[in-house]
Amino acid sequence: MYWYALSIIGAIADAGYYISVKKNLLTADPLDLAAGVYTCTGIILLVVSWFRGFPSVGHDFFYALFASSVLGIIAVLLSYAALRQTDISLAVPMISFTPLFLIATAFVLLHEIPSLIGVVGILIIVTGSYVLNVSSSQKTWTDPFRSIARNRGVLFMLVVSFIYAIAINFDKVIVTSSDPVFGSAIACLLLGLSFAGMSMNTTIRRWLSPLVSPPADEHQIRSLAPASTLHLKTLGQWILVGILLSISAVSINMAYTMQIVPYVIGIKRMSILIIVVYGGFVFKEENMVLRLSGALLMVVGAALIVLFN
């Protein structure tokens, strides 16, 4: 049951990562934050890998690394934009749609039909997303679906969920072609350097302005603190989030080597419940009973799909 403990650790660290990113995005620039967090994560994992001993890499490592990095850049940009614009208890549960998208792509590409339990899981996820978006101002039964369509943050996370359904295959190739630490270290370093380059490029920044434009009060907040203090505080925040991301990545990757992916992902999705509860208690988000109920349904639906298909 060692893989079970690792999956739980990964779920807790994953929840901490999203919560920390949400808090930092209240004042931080998304590109700067992504560059700092992923560079720190890459360095931390590279140091750990150095102590463990660098592995030899397989022939599939580099193509999987390239594919995972391209998908990762898009996913991080969209997820950071979603967390900045939307309640965390609404945005993050959308990741539960990843198993549903996996079934959809298998049906389209491979003509595979989901089992009866898979269909039940899909219906539970859709029901959970409906409950998640119910509000007191609802007038008709279609309003929650309209709310999803109107909420850019929720839509962004749905796209991220679809990207994860593709990227998870390349992530596993990276791990199996190297090891659970080194592969993630190189992938995170590549992401961090990519975001650093994007942050310094005014053309790219202008093109991405709908996603990365700062909050109205960000410059006012930064002007209150001395530059040296702010620099040290920012670096500390990057390292903290990087540690959480490192723990999540290594724990989940090690669990992959001990148990099949569906079982590990089923446990990892418990992070959604932690995030929703935290959103209510700390960020004072509304409708928490409904949102927690909806998130629980989505986790159950995702678990049914990954465990029985």
PyMOL commands that set and color helices and strands:
alter all, ss='L'
color gray80, all
select helices_A, chain A and resi 2-24+30-52+61-85+88-110+116-132+143-150+152-176+182-200+202-207+209-212+218-223+227-256+261-268+271-281+288-308
alter helices_A, ss='H'
color red, helices_A
deselect
rebuild
show_as cartoon
